[in-house]
Amino acid sequence: MRRFYAVGLCDALGLGMYLSLSVLFLDRAAALTNQQIGIVLGASGVASLLGAMPIARAAERLGVRAVLGALFAIRCAAFLALSAVSSFGQALGAAAVAGLLSRGIGPLIESGLISRVGDAQAVGTLARLRTLRNAGMAAGALPAGAAIAGGAAWGYRAVLVASAVLFLCCAAVCRGFPASAAAPGGPGGPGGRARILRNRPFLAITALYGGFTLSALLLGIGMPLWIVQQTQAPAWSVTLIQLLNTVIVVVLQVRLSRGSERLARARALMCLGGLLAGLGALVVPLTVLGAGRLDLLVVVGAAVLLSLGELLITAGTTGAALLHIPQGHKTGHLAALNLGFAVTTVVGPPLISTTVSWDWAGWVGWAAFFTTLGLLALRVPQPRSRARREQVATVAA
């Protein structure tokens, strides 16, 4: 397991370095226009949606170890190419290749990590991985910040080269994964897709997860826009709430996930997470009642509620989803679950930026949305027995 944790941490460091300066890199080092930057980032996001399931099917056919090693090698090459771009076409091509892999790698790390543990241990194992990855993303922002402070084009390019080196290290570590982690999980292709599409409770959980994760985007996009446009809170409070979110996730992720391998607990976590996210959204417009320090207290309180809601939602949906995944088919199902979040990252930003402009009505709408999802989570059905699930999976294959 240590190798999987190492790969997850190293991958997060590289991504944290890139994500912290991607927009400024395309602006200041690649000299793209704002419109071109939007197209490049949009193409990367769309490519990530297209790549997730084919990558999962390849891993089920060829094995996690082989596919994951190849993906990291390709990602290394893509980031090296991205570090050297000097035109719109070059940036578009490199970013599209990098994006194509982005939603496929995470589920492979997760499925390989939990391939040798039971459902009772899987949720805690994944929670520890997410804790490491969040810490890695935060640490990756440090060298990116240094490059941004320096302002030199070569500094931005050097950070991307460093990210590429980290991905190459990940590829090397993957070669040492145990053989059991490389064993294919079942036939790929259309049969795998049909198995997931027939799993209606899992699809419902995936849809819930996609909707729930809008709370994380609301914290990362909606609140910064609200703070700088509608409040008298200091601009540095944007950084403060992001740092606060990271600390809460790192400290509480594992602790709050305990017991979520039981459906009753998973339902309760999802419901409470939705209610906390709704309450956090409802608190934000209270900034109109005060100024200065009071505005700062309000946004910090809202950030804490949204962060706690995010943790409970992640733990609950992960636990519930694992209970509805047939044995031997975790890779494809985890990729599908991740796809729910990937779709959210594409449609969420324009939706959130639009509703923030609706003043308090937008936040009340989000509060009602998350509260409704929380109540719906209580209706997630019980999984069929392990024996019955295995029998159905065998017949379907």
PEKA-V611037 format. One record per pair of residues at least 12 apart in sequence whose ideal C-beta (glycine too) atoms are under 8 Angstrom apart, sorted by the first residue. I is the first residue (numbers start at 0). J is the second residue. Records with the same first field share a line. If there is no record, write none. Layout:
# PEKA-V611037
I->J  J
This chain:
# PEKA-V611037
0->112  124
2->172  173  175  176
3->108  111  112  128  176  180
4->112  127  128  131
5->172
6->67  108  169  172  173
7->108  112  128  131  132  135
8->131  132  134  135
9->135  165  166  168  169  172
10->71  104  108  132  135  165  166  169
11->131  132  133  134  135  136  139
12->135  136  138  139  165
13->78  139  161  162  163  165  166  169
14->135  136  139  162
15->135  136  137  138  139  140  143
16->139  140  142  143  158  159  161  162  165
17->78  139  143  158  159  162
18->136  139
19->139  140  143  144  147
20->143  146  147  155  158
21->40
22->36  40
23->147  155
24->155  156  158  159
25->39  40  90
27->150  152  155
28->152  155  156
29->84  85  86  90
30->85
31->87  90
35->87  90
38->87  91
39->87  90  91  94
40->94
42->91  94  95  98
43->94  95  97  98  101
44->98  341  344  345
45->98  345
46->95  96  98  99
47->98  99  101  102  341
48->102  338  341  342  345
49->99
50->98  99  100  101  102  103
51->102  103  106  334  335  337  338  341
52->192  331  334  335  338
53->103
54->66  70  100  102  103  104  107  334
55->103  106  107  191  330  331  333  334  335
56->187  188  191  192  331
57->187
58->107  110  183  184  330
59->183  184  185  186  187  191  328  330  331
60->183  186  187  188
61->183
62->181  182  183
63->107  110  111  114  176  180  181  330
64->111  173  174  176  178  180  181
65->181
66->107
67->104  107  108  111  173  176
68->170  173  174
69->170
70->100  103  104  107
71->104  166  167  169  170  173
72->166  167  170
73->96  100
74->97  100  104  163  166
75->163  164  166  167  170
76->163
77->93  96  97  100
78->93  97  159  160  162  163  166
79->159  160  163
80->92  93  96
81->93  94  97  159
82->156  157  159  160  163
83->156
102->334  337  338  341
103->334
105->337
106->330  333  334  336  337
107->330
108->128
109->125  128  329  333
110->184  329  330  333
111->176  180
112->124  125  128
113->125  329
114->179  180  182  184  329
115->179  180
118->260  321  322
119->260
120->260
121->260  321
122->256  259  260  314  317  318  321
123->253  256  257
125->256  317
126->252  253  256  314  317
127->252  253
129->248  252  313
130->248  249  252  253
133->245  248  249  252
134->245  249
136->245
137->242  245  249
139->162
142->158  161
143->158
146->158
184->327  328  329  330  331
185->327  328  392  396
186->396
187->331
190->395  396
191->328  331
192->331
193->395
194->325  328  331  392  395  396
195->331  332  335
197->395
198->323  324  325  332
200->323  379  380  382
201->320  323  324  332  335  336
202->335
203->379
204->316  319  320  323  336  379
205->320  335  336  338  339
206->339
207->269  316  372  375  376  379
208->312  316  320  336  339  340
209->339  340  342  343
210->343  368  372
211->269  272  273  276  312  316  369  372
212->309  312  339  340  343  347
213->343  347  350  351  365  368  369
214->276  279  280  305  308  309  312  369
215->305  309
216->343  344  347  348  351
217->276  280  305  351  365
218->240  244  279  302  305  306  309
219->241
220->347  348  351  352
221->283  351  352  354  355  365
222->237  240  283  298  301  302  305
223->237  240
224->352  355
225->283  286  298  355
226->298
228->355
229->286  287  358
230->286  294  297  298
231->290  291  294
232->286  291  294  295  297  298
233->295
236->295  298  299
239->299
240->298  299  302
243->299  302  303  306
244->302  305  306  309
247->303  306  307  310
248->306  309  310
251->307  310
252->310  313  314
255->268  310  311  314
256->310  313  314  317  318
259->314  315  317  318  319
260->318  321  322
261->318
262->318  319  322  379  381  382
264->315  318
265->314  315  316  318  319  322  379
266->315  319  376  377  379
267->315
268->311  312  314  315  318
269->311  312  315  316  319  372  373  376  377  379
270->315  373  374  376  377
271->308  311  373
272->307  308  309  310  311  312  313  314  315  373
273->308  312  369  370  371  372  373  374  376
274->308  369  370  373
275->304  305  307  308  311
276->304  305  308  309  312  369  373
277->308  365  366  367  368  369  370  373
278->304  366
279->301  302  303  304  305  308
280->301  305  362  363  365  366  369
281->362  363  366
282->297  300  301  304
283->297  298  301  362
284->358  359  362  363
285->297
286->298
287->359
308->369
315->376
316->336
319->379
320->332  333  336
322->382
323->382
325->388  389  391  392
326->385  388  389  392
327->392
328->392
